[in-house]
Amino acid sequence: MLLKEEMAVDEREKMGKKIRNIRKSKNLSLAQVAEKIGKTTSYLSQVERGLAEPSITALREISKGLEVPMFYFLMDSKKHRSIVRKNEREVLKFPGSHLTFELLSPDLNHEMEVIRVELEPGASTYDKPSSHKGEEFIYVIKGKVEVQIDGEFHELDAGDSIYFLGSIPHKTTNISDTNLVFISAVTPPNF
């Protein structure tokens, strides 16, 4: 599935069904999940029925609340693959967002996810520092990034890398005047 500008109605419905199925499989009510993610029951119901398109931040919160990687809700295929061809990558570009994600690992059914992230100048991966389970590694391909980890700021140039525990609140920001490109490896899959 390629998500470039606006999510098509059928894609919203598929995503909503996946969210509902995961929620029900965990025996959680709409109210329980809505409370976990800080949204109303009505909003979550609209997302599950494909009537509302969640922002990238809202989808990230839903995935955290349901304890599944965010990419799970956006992927079409669950078949096993070992090779990911560049023209077959899962690409996510949310409307109004200044970042693009490409899944480089075959799927999220393994111990690690690898994504290629592209950020426009001045854009950040999160509005505020966020955390997740596991560990994360970032390798900068192009541009200059500021990685905020637990209140400390680290500047990285192309060719630099950083490794940290995902449970420590973190945020990455493009501090160059061109698009920033980096590879992120996360274990266990979190997206």
Rosetta blueprint (number, residue, H / E / L):
1 M L
2 L E
3 L E
4 K L
5 E L
6 E L
7 M L
8 A L
9 V H
10 D H
11 E H
12 R H
13 E H
14 K H
15 M H
16 G H
17 K H
18 K H
19 I H
20 R H
21 N H
22 I H
23 R H
24 K H
25 S H
26 K L
27 N L
28 L L
29 S L
30 L H
31 A H
32 Q H
33 V H
34 A H
35 E H
36 K H
37 I H
38 G L
39 K L
40 T L
41 T H
42 S H
43 Y H
44 L H
45 S H
46 Q H
47 V H
48 E H
49 R L
50 G L
51 L L
52 A L
53 E L
54 P L
55 S L
56 I H
57 T H
58 A H
59 L H
60 R H
61 E H
62 I H
63 S H
64 K H
65 G H
66 L H
67 E L
68 V L
69 P L
70 M H
71 F H
72 Y H
73 F H
74 L L
75 M L
76 D L
77 S L
78 K L
79 K L
80 H L
81 R L
82 S L
83 I L
84 V L
85 R L
86 K H
87 N H
88 E H
89 R L
90 E E
91 V E
92 L E
93 K L
94 F L
95 P L
96 G L
97 S L
98 H L
99 L E
100 T E
101 F E
102 E E
103 L E
104 L L
105 S L
106 P L
107 D L
108 L L
109 N L
110 H L
111 E L
112 M L
113 E E
114 V E
115 I E
116 R E
117 V E
118 E E
119 L E
120 E L
121 P L
122 G L
123 A L
124 S E
125 T L
126 Y L
127 D L
128 K L
129 P L
130 S E
131 S L
132 H L
133 K L
134 G L
135 E E
136 E E
137 F E
138 I E
139 Y E
140 V E
141 I E
142 K E
143 G L
144 K E
145 V E
146 E E
147 V E
148 Q E
149 I E
150 D L
151 G L
152 E E
153 F E
154 H E
155 E E
156 L E
157 D E
158 A L
159 G L
160 D L
161 S E
162 I E
163 Y E
164 F E
165 L E
166 G L
167 S L
168 I L
169 P L
170 H E
171 K E
172 T E
173 T E
174 N E
175 I L
176 S L
177 D L
178 T L
179 N L
180 L E
181 V E
182 F E
183 I E
184 S E
185 A E
186 V E
187 T E
188 P L
189 P L
190 N L
191 F L
